[in-house]
Amino acid sequence: MAYLPSIFGDNLMDDFFGDWDRSFFRNYRPAVHTERTNLMRTDIKETETGFDLDVELPGYKKEDLSLELNGGYLNISAEKKSSNEEKDAEGRIIRRERYSGSMKRSFYVGEDITEEDIKARFEDGILKLHVPKKVVEEQIPEKKYISIEG
């Protein structure tokens, strides 16, 4: 399976065709790709000042990533497109592969967090984020008195 993109697991053909000792048509079952749930694995660690997130994005570049803060949710998206073509000595194509894929994940960080609060860097296929804890000070309601006439 050396020529398949890394998005596919080692057992792609087994998942698609079923058991090899039985006929494909007799043993047809839909492919189940449990490997896809392992995409964008994230480690979250709470510190005194906030939360550190390490998001695994192997094979992606910084340009492939997008971070957005919307309604208290931090949305991480990664999109990748690649093409690989091999030709023989006469210039004939002997292999052509194309891959296109995207992933998205959201984390609720609170509505008091702004884009300036979140620190992000990308190194060695890992997106490192620091989301600070914001202590929202409860405002003591001001007492309002009603005057009594009479």
C-alpha positions, 0 to 999 in steps of 0.5 A: 500500500505504499502508493496510497495517501496517508489518509487511508489505513493499512487495511483499506483493501480489506475494508472494501473487499471484505475477507479475501478467502470469500467471493467479493460479491457473496461477502459484500459489506460497506467499507468502514474506515475507523482510521478517519476518527483518528484524524486531528488527534488533540492533546489538551493540557490545563495549565495555571494560565490557560489550556495548551492544545497540541493538534496532530496534522501530519503531512500538512503545511502552515498554509493548509491550515485555517483558524477561526473564532466564531461565537465562542468556538475555535474552529480549526480546518485543514485542507490539502490538495496534491498531485503526483505524476510519474512518466517513463523515459518516453514521457508516457504517464505510468502513474498519476495520483491525486488527493484532495481532503479536508478536516475540521474540528471545533472547540468551545473556548468561551465568548470572552476569548478574542483572536488576540488572546489565542497564541498559535504556532505550527512546527513538525506537523503539530499545531500548538495553541494556547488559549488563556483562562479568562476570569469573568468578574461578576459585576455586583448588581447596583442596588436601585431604590424606588422612592415612596411617595406620601 
